Every structure is written in C-alpha cells, then in structure tokens.
Amino acid sequence: MARSFWKGSLSFGLVEIPVRLQPATVSHDLDFTLLDKRNFAPVGNRRYNKKTGREIEWNDVVRGYEYEPDQYVVLGDEELEAVNVKATGSIEIVEFVPSDSIDSLYFETPYYIEPMKKASKSYALLRTALEKTGRTGIARVVLRTRQRVAALVVRDSALVLNLLRYAHELRSTDDLELPEGKGVKVSEGEVRMAERLIGEMDAEWNPNQFKDEYHDEVLALVEKKVRAGKTHVILEPEAGPKKPSARSDVVDLMPLLKRSLEERTERKTARGSGGRKRAARAETRRPAARQPARAKAPVRKKRTA
C-alpha cells in the first residue's frame, strides 16, 4: 500500500472531514543509471558548494528564495507551514461546477482522498451528493510549498483530488500554425469518407487494452542480455521495421481513405469467416441426430504364456 504524503481536512461548507492523500498513479518509468563506459561504475550526481567545490551533507542544506541576483532569504519548513496554517492543512472546496465543463487540458495529477476513519459519514455524504448532482468540486490546497487548484471527483467509491493547471500555464492556440482559411480545402466527399472511417473505428473506451509495448520490449532486451552473459556489451540492433520518416502532406486523401476502409472491411470479414469456420468444425464433430450408437465389439485379452 502506498504511503500517504499529506494529512489534513477536507472542508465542505462547515463540514470538516479528516483525510489523507494517496497517490493514484504508479510510475513504470525505466530507471537507468549513468555508468562510466571504461569500467561500468555508476556515475553519481554530486551535491557540492558551487563556490568552494566541496561536497556537502543534506543536514547543511537549507531552502532560499533569490529576491535579487545572488541575494537570498532563507526559509525553514516550520516558517513556511506557519505562514497560513489553514491553507497548508486543508482542502477547501470553493465551488461546484458541471463535471463536463472542465477542459481536459487542465487535468494534471490525480490523488485518492482517503478518510482517516473508515466509517466516515461526512465522506460518504459528499461522495453521494457529487454523484447525484453530476457536479465536480473545485478546491484549493497547498502541496509542497505551492497552492494548487484542484477538481474533486468520484471514482468507484473513492473521492479523487485531481490537480489542475492554472489558465496562465496553458499556451494559447494563437501561437500555432494551423490549417485554416481558404488555403486548405477539404471536399465533401473526403469528409463523408472520413466520417465512415471514424464510424468503422468506433469502440468503447477500455484502458486495459493498451500496454506500454516499448517498456516491455526494453525489459525483454535486458533479460536477453543477462541470459547471454552480455551485460557489458552493446549489441548491434536486429533488422526490423525502419523508423517512420516524416512525409509531406498528401493532397488527394480519397485513395488513402478508401484503402483504409477496405483494409478494415477485409479484417472484419476475415474475423467473421474464421468464426464461421470454427462453428462449422464444431458442427461436424457433433454426433449425427437420431442415429443409435453402435455397440462396440468386446475386446479379447491376450493370454500370457
């Protein structure tokens, strides 16, 4: 079970719910260690004083804010926590908004909200009210010396605090060079064909069907080298599909759209015929109807000398 990193209260009007935050995600990043290629010894990140060049201990490290070039104000953890005790110790819901009104670009990091007491009636009340009204709570919370805005939603039986980005953190699309105006023309036929292709590719969202194939293949390469005893050898890459290169934009899209539809139709037909063939084979294995089973002749045992 993951360790909680924050404890405080969730305020819902005058209701205070003692809670703690649990990470809602698990990192599967590949953790590589830097090595010296001459003897494969680990290369460490040295913590040192930039003026003297000497290494320093964690006990001698403090937090400083640079208010002018090379001029710092030192702030201790206790001082930061004492600035606004209410802000640093609570998740304060400030309003409720329709759940579909938040642009997906704003969502950043989810955390599970766990009540301090399992039989928390106020926790269950807030969860039920959010489900019934279809609303998302917008809250303020201070995490790691920074005040964040967050969305409070329900997932299964848990309340989830999803940190949101501030509006000024998102770039405007005005900075992008996008196809628009009379310079780019899309025909009605191309639009209809694209709509058909989208319809053919329509599916129910199932996140479990997607796997990190690159992660798995890298680990397979690691296991292969360990088994071969080549832990300190750089292998030549095996022949495989080449990395796709950037292609110029295609002017006539209809042939590509038609071929895409044909391929998907062929795959569907192949799957359908495969199912029919399996059904036919199963049918042939069934005993014929209304035919009595033939009695087997008795098997005589051989006499041993």
C-alpha positions in Angstrom: 0.0 0.0 0.0 1.3 3.4 -0.9 2.2 5.8 1.9 0.2 9.0 2.3 2.2 12.1 1.9 -0.3 14.7 3.1 -2.8 14.7 6.0 -5.3 17.4 6.8 -9.0 18.1 6.4 -11.5 18.3 3.5 -13.8 21.3 4.1 -17.3 21.1 2.6 -19.1 24.3 3.8 -18.9 23.9 7.6 -18.2 20.2 7.4 -14.6 19.2 8.1 -13.6 15.7 7.0 -10.2 14.4 8.3 -8.5 12.9 5.3 -5.1 11.9 3.8 -3.9 11.9 0.2 -2.7 8.7 -1.5 -1.0 8.6 -4.9 -3.5 7.4 -7.6 -0.9 6.5 -10.1 2.1 4.1 -10.3 5.2 5.0 -12.2 6.6 2.4 -14.6 9.4 4.6 -16.0 12.5 2.8 -16.9 15.1 3.9 -14.4 18.6 3.9 -16.0 21.8 4.5 -14.1 24.6 6.5 -15.6 27.8 4.5 -16.0 31.4 5.1 -16.8 31.9 3.1 -20.0 35.5 2.4 -19.1 34.7 0.3 -16.1 30.9 0.5 -15.9 31.0 2.1 -12.4 27.9 4.3 -11.5 28.2 8.0 -12.1 26.6 9.9 -9.3 25.1 13.4 -9.1 27.5 15.2 -6.7 26.0 17.6 -4.2 28.6 20.4 -3.8 29.1 24.0 -2.9 29.3 26.0 -6.1 31.8 28.5 -4.6 34.2 26.1 -2.9 33.6 23.0 -5.0 33.3 20.9 -1.8 30.7 18.2 -1.3 28.1 19.0 1.5 25.8 16.9 3.6 22.0 17.1 3.5 21.9 18.5 7.0 23.7 21.6 5.8 21.2 22.3 3.0 18.5 25.0 3.5 15.9 26.5 1.3 16.5 30.0 0.0 14.5 32.4 -2.2 16.5 34.6 -4.5 14.9 38.1 -4.2 17.8 39.7 -6.1 20.7 38.3 -8.1 22.9 36.2 -5.6 20.8 37.6 -2.7 18.7 35.1 -0.8 16.2 34.9 2.0 16.4 31.6 3.9 13.0 30.0 4.8 12.7 27.0 7.1 9.9 24.3 6.8 8.3 25.5 10.1 8.2 29.1 8.9 6.6 28.1 5.6 3.9 26.0 7.4 3.2 28.9 9.8 2.5 31.4 7.0 -1.1 30.1 6.6 -2.0 27.2 8.8 -5.5 26.9 7.4 -4.2 26.8 3.8 -1.5 24.3 4.5 -3.7 21.9 6.4 -7.0 21.8 4.4 -8.5 21.1 1.1 -11.1 23.9 0.8 -13.9 23.4 -1.7 -14.8 26.9 -3.0 -17.5 26.0 -5.6 -19.1 23.2 -7.6 -19.3 23.1 -11.4 -20.8 20.8 -14.1 -18.4 17.8 -14.4 -18.2 18.2 -18.2 -17.3 21.9 -18.1 -13.6 21.4 -17.3 -11.3 21.2 -20.4 -9.2 18.0 -20.3 -6.0 20.2 -20.8 -6.4 21.4 -17.2 -6.1 18.0 -15.6 -2.6 17.2 -14.3 -2.1 14.7 -11.4 -4.7 12.6 -9.5 -4.6 11.6 -5.8 -7.0 9.4 -3.9 -8.6 11.1 -0.9 -8.9 8.6 2.0 -10.8 9.3 5.2 -9.0 9.0 8.5 -11.9 6.9 9.7 -13.3 4.2 7.5 -16.9 4.8 8.8 -16.9 8.5 7.9 -20.5 9.6 7.3 -19.4 13.1 6.1 -17.1 11.5 3.5 -20.0 9.2 2.2 -22.3 12.2 2.2 -20.1 14.3 0.0 -19.4 11.4 -2.3 -23.1 10.6 -2.8 -24.0 14.3 -3.3 -21.4 14.7 -6.1 -22.7 11.5 -7.8 -26.4 12.6 -7.5 -25.8 16.2 -8.8 -23.2 15.4 -11.5 -21.0 18.1 -10.2 -17.3 18.5 -9.6 -15.9 20.3 -6.6 -13.3 23.0 -7.2 -10.9 23.2 -4.3 -7.7 25.0 -3.1 -4.9 23.0 -1.5 -1.2 23.7 -0.6 1.2 20.9 -1.6 4.9 21.2 -1.3 5.0 25.0 -0.7 2.7 25.7 -3.6 -1.0 26.5 -3.6 -2.9 24.4 -6.2 -6.4 24.4 -7.6 -7.9 21.0 -7.9 -11.0 19.2 -9.0 -12.8 16.9 -6.6 -14.4 13.9 -8.4 -15.7 10.5 -7.6 -14.1 7.3 -8.9 -15.7 4.0 -7.9 -16.2 4.5 -4.1 -13.4 7.0 -3.7 -13.1 10.7 -3.8 -10.3 11.8 -6.1 -8.4 15.1 -5.9 -7.2 15.9 -9.4 -4.7 18.8 -9.5 -5.5 21.3 -12.2 -3.2 23.6 -14.2 -3.7 27.3 -13.9 -5.0 29.1 -17.0 -1.8 31.0 -17.5 0.1 27.7 -17.7 -1.6 26.7 -20.9 -0.3 28.1 -24.2 -2.8 29.8 -26.5 -3.5 28.2 -29.8 -2.9 31.6 -31.4 0.8 30.7 -31.3 0.3 27.6 -33.5 0.4 27.5 -37.3 -2.9 25.7 -38.0 -4.6 24.9 -41.3 -7.4 27.4 -41.7 -8.9 29.8 -44.2 -9.1 29.4 -48.0 -5.6 27.9 -48.2 -6.7 24.4 -47.2 -9.8 23.0 -48.9 -11.5 19.7 -47.8 -14.1 18.3 -50.1 -17.5 17.0 -49.0 -16.6 13.6 -50.4 -13.4 13.4 -48.3 -15.4 14.5 -45.2 -18.0 11.7 -45.8 -15.3 9.1 -46.3 -13.5 10.2 -43.1 -16.8 10.0 -41.2 -17.3 6.5 -42.5 -13.8 5.5 -41.4 -14.4 7.0 -37.9 -17.6 5.0 -37.7 -15.8 1.8 -38.6 -13.2 2.5 -35.9 -15.8 3.4 -33.2 -15.3 1.5 -30.0 -16.0 1.6 -26.2 -13.0 3.1 -24.2 -11.2 0.3 -22.5 -7.8 1.5 -21.0 -6.8 -2.1 -20.1 -6.3 -3.0 -23.7 -3.3 -0.6 -24.0 0.1 -1.7 -22.9 3.5 0.0 -22.7 5.0 -2.1 -25.5 8.2 -0.1 -25.6 8.7 -0.7 -21.8 8.1 -4.4 -22.2 10.5 -4.7 -25.2 13.3 -2.9 -23.4 12.9 -5.3 -20.4 12.9 -8.2 -22.8 16.2 -6.9 -24.3 17.6 -6.6 -20.7 16.6 -10.3 -19.9 18.1 -11.4 -23.2 21.5 -9.8 -22.5 21.5 -11.2 -18.9 20.8 -14.8 -20.1 23.5 -14.4 -22.8 26.0 -13.1 -20.2 26.5 -9.9 -22.3 25.7 -7.5 -19.5 28.5 -5.1 -20.5 28.2 -5.4 -24.3 26.4 -3.1 -26.7 24.6 -5.2 -29.3 24.0 -4.3 -32.9 20.3 -3.7 -33.4 18.5 -6.5 -35.1 16.9 -5.9 -38.5 13.4 -4.7 -38.1 10.9 -2.1 -39.4 12.6 1.2 -40.0 11.6 4.2 -38.0 8.9 6.0 -40.0 10.1 9.2 -41.6 8.1 12.4 -41.9 6.1 12.5 -45.1 4.9 15.6 -47.0 1.2 16.3 -46.7 -0.9 14.3 -49.2 -3.1 16.5 -51.5 -5.6 13.8 -52.6 -6.8 12.0 -49.5 -9.6 9.9 -51.1 -7.4 6.9 -52.1 -5.9 6.7 -48.6 -9.4 6.9 -47.0 -10.8 4.3 -49.4 -7.9 1.9 -48.8 -8.2 2.4 -45.0 -11.9 1.4 -45.2 -11.1 -1.6 -47.4 -8.5 -2.9 -45.0 -10.8 -2.6 -42.0 -13.6 -4.4 -44.0 -11.2 -7.2 -45.0 -10.1 -7.7 -41.4 -13.8 -7.8 -40.2 -14.6 -10.3 -43.0 -11.6 -12.4 -42.1 -12.6 -12.5 -38.4 -16.2 -13.3 -39.4 -15.2 -16.2 -41.7 -12.9 -17.5 -39.1 -15.8 -17.6 -36.6 -18.0 -19.4 -39.2 -15.3 -22.0 -39.9 -14.9 -22.7 -36.2 -18.6 -23.1 -35.9 -18.7 -25.5 -38.9 -15.8 -27.6 -37.5 -17.7 -27.8 -34.2 -20.8 -28.9 -36.0 -19.0 -31.7 -37.8 -17.7 -33.0 -34.5 -21.3 -33.4 -33.1 -22.8 -36.9 -33.4 -25.5 -37.3 -36.1 -29.0 -36.8 -34.8 -31.4 -39.8 -34.4 -28.7 -42.4 -35.1 -28.3 -45.0 -32.3 -24.8 -45.6 -31.1 -23.2 -48.7 -32.5 -22.2 -51.3 -29.9 -18.5 -51.9 -29.6 -17.2 -55.4 -30.1 -15.8 -56.9 -26.9 -12.0 -56.8 -26.7 -10.4 -60.1 -26.0 -7.5 -60.2 -23.7 -4.3 -61.9 -24.8 -3.2 -64.9 -22.7 0.2 -64.6 -21.3 2.5 -67.6 -21.5 
